[in-house]
Amino acid sequence: MSTFVQQEINKRNRWVYFSKYRWLAHVAYWTWVLIVGTFMAVNVPVTPSILLNHFILANLHIAVFFYLYCLILIPYFFKRNKNLIFWLLVLASFLLIPVSDVYFSRSFVHYTGIDMTDRPKGFLGNYMLVVMGYLINFLIFSMLLFFMEKNEENNLLMEVEQEKKEIEQVKLDLLKTNISPDFMMRSLNQLKRSALVPEPYTPESIIKFSELLRYRLYRGKQLQTPLAEELQALEDFISFIAFDQSSNRLRVELQVTGNTETKFIAALALVNVMEPFCKLIPDHPALLKLNVFIADDTLQLNIIYNQQATAALFTDLNQYGADYTGLYGNSIQFNFEECDDDSCKIEMILPLISKHA
């Protein structure tokens, strides 16, 4: 796996200067070289022969140097932090390729329509002239690559941010639709027991459970849900628990104060806070009181549990608070009080909105 990842990184680094339409910058650069070095330099009509000699053959070695630099030296040495080798190879290429360029030009490049009288005759003079040309063009080419790197860096940051958002969205969707396996198994066992006896409440118990699951799966895909529907789902949850109160030893009382019309709330916020209390069967019959106070723009939920919070319950409630804070930010307040004695008080404040977002 690490080899595959490294290959993908190498591939991206190698072709970074040509991807996402950056090749157009290379086309513009060589077009500029063609215009300045050929069209504006010769004083005769431009023919295929002149294009071959003045543009293609004359720039062959400098093109080799440029693309050796950006396709091999940068991705395989500089970006792998092999800085000493990188600079030695750059210096060697910068000094040696012009030597080949001088001899190649003498043997194969035939200039036409250019005054060559002021050109140096000896090797050293020609070599220094070629090196100066390489240096000027290399500075221009390096600035071109620099802006490409900055553009790639910005694109990479945007991609990373987008991937983070997608990952967070997946996490949030899983959080909202996640059902505790312990609670699921207990619920299925409850349905199984009531069906085997059979109990008179069995049909209604199955209907309540299916409605609860349907609500979770549907509303879990949405950011907000109508407050009235969330409270109805919470009541279905409480009714389902009450059917098997003798086994789960949990009695839940719900009191709602305020108007629910035209108000929306974080999806499954109230339903999910119930689940930690239903995962484990308490040693003694327990009472869970839920008091909901609905204001114009906030909902306050006070929970009183007349049992000492176990380590598992305390962990689940802490995780619930952290998860929903991560979902909706600091607008959600989640506080524990007196959870170390024979009672546990929890206060949660959730933001409400007056219309569906």
N, C-alpha and C positions, 0 to 999 in steps of 0.2 A: 504493500500500500504506500509506504513512504517513497519507494522508487517511482511509482506512478505519479505521486504528487510532485516529486522533484522534476520529473520529465515535463509535467504540465507547466510548472514554474519556469523551467528553462525555455520551453516553447513560447510562453507569453513574453518573457524577457527578450528573447531573440527577435521576435517580430513586432515588438511594441512600437517601433518607429515606422511601421508600414500599415498597421491595423487601424480600423476606424477612420478610414479616409486620410490617414496621415501620409500615405503615398503621394497624395496630391502636392504636398510640400516638396517632395523630391522632384516631382515633375516640374514644379515652378522653379526650383533651384537650377535644374539642368536646362530649362528653357532660358533662364537668365544667362547662363554660361554660353548657350548657343547664340543668343542675340549679341552679347557683348564680345565674346571671343571669336565669333565667326562673321555674323551678318554685319556688325559694325567695324570689324577689323580688316576685312578684305576690300579691295577696291575694284574687284571684277565680279561679274555675275556669279551667283552661288550655284554650283553644279553638284551632282552626286559625288564627284571626285573631291571637291572642296569640303563637302560635309564629312566624307570619310576621313580625310587627312586632318582638317582643322578642328573637327569636333570629336569624332569617335576615337581615332588613333591618338590624337593629341591629349585627350583626357582619359585614356584607358588606364594608365597607372595611378592617376590620382583617384579615379573611381574605385580601383582595387583597394587603395589605401583607405578611403572613406568607409567602404562597406566591410572591409576587414575589421575596421575599428568599431562600427556600430552593430555588426552581426555576430562577431566572435569575441573581440577583446572586451567590450563592455559587458555582455551577458554572461560570459564564461569566466571572466577574471575579476572585473571591477565589482559586479553585483554579487560575487561570491567572496568578497573581501580579500581577494588575492592582490592587494594593491601594489606590492613591490613588483611582482611578475607583470602586472598590467602596465605599469609605467615603463618598465624596461622594454616590453614588447612594443609599446607605442613609440618610444624613442628610437628603437631599432628600426621599426617600420618607417618612421619619419625620415631617418637618415639613409636607409639602404634602398628603399623603393625609388627615390629620386635618382640614384646612381643608375638603376636599370632604365629609368625614364630617359635619362640623357642619351645613353647608347641606343635605346630603341628609337628615339626621335631622329638621331643621326642616320640610322639605317633604313627606317621604314616610313617616316613621316615626311611628306613632300609638301611644303608650304607654297601657296600660289597667291599672288596679289598682295603680299605683305613685304614691306621694306625690312630686309634682314641685315642691312649693313651695320646697324648699331648693336647687333647682338654679339656677345663675346665669342671668340673663336676657340679658346681652349676649354678643356674639360672643367676646370675649377670654376671659371666664370659662368659657364652654362649650368653647372651644378648649383651654384649659389642662387642663380636666377630662378631655377626650378624650385629650390627650397623656399625662397621667398614667396613664390606663387602658391606653393603648398600651404605655407603658414597663413597667408591671407585667406585663402579659401577654407582652410581648416577652422579658422576662427568663425567664419560665417556659418560653416556647416555645424560647428559645435553649438552656436547659438540656436540654430534650427533644432538640433536634438534636445537642447535644454528646454525649449518651449514645448516640445513633444513630451518630454518627461513630466513637466508640470501638468500638462493636460492629462496624461495618463494617471498621475497621482490624484488629481481631482476626480477623474472618472472612477478610480479604484476606491476612493473614499465614499463616493456616492453609491457604488456597488455594495461596499461593506455595510453602509447604513441601510440600504434597501434590504440586504440579506438579513441584517439584524432585525429589521421591522418584520420581515416574513417569519423569521424564527420566533420572535416574540408573539406574533399573531398565532402561530401554531401552538405555542405554549399556552396562550390565553384560551384558545379554543379547547385544548385538552383540559385545561383547568376547569372551564365552565361545564364541560360535558362529562368530566371525570366522576365516576361513581366508585366509592370505596368497595373493594371486593368483599371485605368483611360484612358491610351493610347489605350488599347484594345477596350474599349467601344466607344471611339471617333472614332476609325478606323472602327469599325463595323457600327456605325451610318453613317459614311461617305459613306461606301459601300451601305448601305440601301438607303440613299438619292439619290445617283447616279443611283441606280437601279430603283427607283420609278419615276424619272423624264421622261425618262432615259437620261443620259448624254452620249455623244459620247465616252468619255474616260472610261466608266464603265468596259468593258471587260479587258482593259489593267490595270486598277486599281486593279481589282480582281487578275489578274495574278501577279502583283508586290507584292501585300500583301501576297499571298500564297507562292511566292518565298522567301519573307523575313521570313515568319514563318518557312518554311522548312529549310532555312539556319540556323536559330537560333536553331532549335531542333537538327539538325545534328551536327553543329559545336560546340554547347554548351557542347557536351560530350567530346570534345578534348581540350588539353591544348593550342596548337597553331593552327593557320589557315593560309593558304597562303594569303599574303598581297593583291594580286590581287583580290582574292575572297572576302576579307573583304571590299575592296574599292568598288567592284561591288555591294555588299549588301548595303553599305552605299548609293550608287547612287540610288538603287532601293527604299530605304527608302525615300530619298529626292524626287524622282519622285512621290512616292505615296502621300507625303504631298502636292506636287505642284498641284495635281489634284483637291484639295479642298481648294485652297489658299484663296478664298473669305470667307470661313467659319473659317478656323483656323488662319487666319491673320498672317501667318508665311511664309516668303520667305527664302529659303536656297540657298546659293551659295557655290559651292565646287571647290577648285583649288588644283590640285595635281602636285607636282614637284619632279622628281626623278624617278628612275627605280625600278619597283616592282618585277622583275624576280628573282626567286630563294630565295625570302625573305618570312619569316613567322612572324606572330605577335600574341600577346595574343588574344585568341578567343573572338570575339564580343566586343573588346575594343572600336572600333570606332562606332559600331552600338549602343551600350548601352549609349554612351555619348550624343547621339542625343535625346534619349527618354525624359530626364527631360524637354527639351525645347518644347516638343510636348504635355505634359500632360495638361497644362493650356493655355487657349486662352488669349492672351494679349489684353489690352484695345485698343491699337492702332496697326496698321500693323507693324510688326517687321521684321528685317533683321538679319539673322544669317549667318555669313561668316565663312567658314571652310577652312583654308589653311594648306595643308599637305606637309611637306618637308621630303623627304626620303633620308637618308644618307646610308652609308655602314652598320652600325650596330645600328642605332637609327632612330626613326620616331618622328618628332616634329609636333604637331598639335596645331595651333593657332586658337582660337575661338573668334570672336568678335560679341557680341550681342548688338544691338543698343537700348536696353531697360534696365531699372533698374531691377536688379535681385530681384524677390520677395523672401519672407522668405522661401516659399516652394521650389523654384528653388535653392536657396542658400543651403538649407538643402540637397536636392537631389544630387547636385553636390559635396558637401562635403562627402556625403555617398558614392558616386561613387568613389571618390579619395581614401577613406578609404578602400572600398571593393577591389579595384584593387591593392592597396598596400598590403593588406592582401593576395591577390591571388598570386602576383608575387614578393613581397618584395620591398625593397627600390630602385630597378632598375627603378621603375615607379615614375616619378615626376609629380606632379599635383599642379599647382599654380593659384591663383586668383589675378587679378589686377583690381582696380577701379570698384568694383562691387557695390559701394554705391552711384553712380550717375546715369546718364542716359545712361550709357553704361557699358558693362561687358566684360572684357578680361580674357581669360583663356589660359594657356599654359600647354601642356601636352607632356611629353617626354616618349616614349615607347621603350623598347629594341627590336631589330630585330635579327633574326638568319638567317643564310644563308641556312639552311636545316631543314627539318622537324624533330622535336625531338620525 
